[in-house]
Amino acid sequence: QVQLVESGGDLVQAGESLRLSCAASRRINNINVMGWYRQAPGKQREPVATISSSGSTNYADSVKGRFTLSRDNAKNTMYLQMNRLKPEDTAVYYCKLREMVGSSWYTYWGQGTQVTVSS
């Protein structure tokens, strides 16, 4: 088992920046994918960005050029730097981990952190 704890959500104005953090409660196995997802009111949860254990990243088109995903494996922590925030970025942001243990994949979610961007 692993617990994921997100932090960094806040109320900001359009154009401002935030950095979200996702800390895992233990060292993550070598083969894994971590990512940020978000869910706005009345909408389905959607992927924002993912990063593999090799460091390969993918971003949703809506955040490319504004958001940057990184990870510090020594601290078991993933970060999402969000710049030039827009009101449409308002959502609960969730951290997700998919970890391979043996031949099986396990999925974990954090509890979410609220990001609100005012116009």
C-alpha positions in Angstrom: 0.0 0.0 0.0 1.0 3.6 -0.5 -0.7 6.8 0.5 -0.5 9.8 -1.7 -0.9 13.3 -0.2 -1.4 16.3 -2.4 -0.8 19.9 -1.4 -0.5 23.3 -2.9 -4.0 24.0 -4.1 -5.3 27.5 -3.5 -7.4 30.3 -4.8 -5.5 32.5 -7.3 -6.3 35.0 -10.0 -6.0 34.3 -13.7 -2.4 34.6 -14.9 -0.9 33.6 -11.6 1.0 30.4 -10.8 0.8 27.5 -8.4 2.9 24.5 -7.6 1.2 21.3 -6.6 3.0 18.5 -4.7 2.2 14.8 -4.4 4.1 13.0 -1.7 4.1 9.2 -1.5 4.3 7.5 1.9 7.1 5.1 0.8 9.6 4.6 -1.9 7.9 3.8 -5.2 9.0 0.7 -7.2 11.1 1.2 -10.2 8.5 0.6 -12.8 5.7 3.2 -12.4 3.8 6.0 -13.9 2.6 9.0 -11.9 0.3 11.7 -13.0 -2.1 14.5 -12.2 -5.7 14.4 -13.1 -8.4 17.0 -12.5 -12.2 17.1 -12.1 -14.2 20.2 -12.5 -17.8 20.4 -11.1 -20.2 18.5 -13.3 -17.4 17.0 -15.5 -15.5 13.8 -15.7 -12.0 13.4 -14.3 -9.5 14.0 -17.0 -5.7 13.5 -17.3 -3.6 16.6 -17.0 0.0 15.2 -17.2 1.8 12.0 -16.6 5.4 11.1 -16.0 7.0 7.7 -16.2 9.8 6.3 -14.0 12.1 7.0 -16.9 11.1 10.7 -16.9 9.0 10.7 -20.0 6.2 13.2 -19.8 2.8 13.7 -21.5 0.5 16.7 -21.2 -3.0 17.4 -22.1 -3.3 19.9 -25.0 -5.0 22.4 -22.8 -2.0 22.7 -20.4 0.9 22.3 -22.8 3.3 25.2 -22.5 1.8 26.3 -19.2 2.2 23.3 -16.9 5.4 21.4 -16.1 5.5 18.0 -14.4 8.6 16.8 -12.5 9.5 14.3 -9.9 12.1 13.9 -7.2 12.6 10.2 -6.7 14.8 10.7 -3.6 11.8 12.4 -1.9 9.1 10.2 -3.5 7.4 13.4 -4.6 5.9 14.6 -7.8 5.3 18.3 -8.6 3.1 20.1 -11.0 4.2 23.7 -11.8 1.2 25.6 -13.2 1.8 28.9 -14.8 -0.5 31.4 -16.5 -3.5 29.8 -14.9 -6.9 30.3 -16.4 -10.4 30.1 -14.9 -11.0 26.9 -16.8 -8.2 25.3 -14.8 -10.4 25.4 -11.8 -10.9 21.8 -10.5 -9.9 19.3 -7.8 -6.5 18.0 -8.8 -5.7 14.4 -8.0 -2.4 12.6 -7.9 -2.3 9.1 -9.3 0.3 6.4 -9.1 0.4 3.2 -11.1 3.1 0.9 -9.8 4.3 -2.5 -11.0 4.9 -5.0 -8.3 6.0 -8.4 -9.6 3.8 -8.9 -12.7 0.8 -6.9 -11.4 0.0 -3.2 -11.7 -1.5 -1.4 -8.7 -3.3 2.0 -8.8 -3.5 4.5 -6.1 -5.1 7.9 -5.8 -4.7 10.9 -3.5 -7.5 12.7 -1.9 -7.3 15.7 -4.1 -6.4 19.4 -3.7 -8.7 22.3 -4.8 -7.4 24.8 -7.4 -9.6 27.8 -8.0 -8.7 30.4 -10.6 -10.7 33.6 -10.5 -11.1 35.8 -13.6 
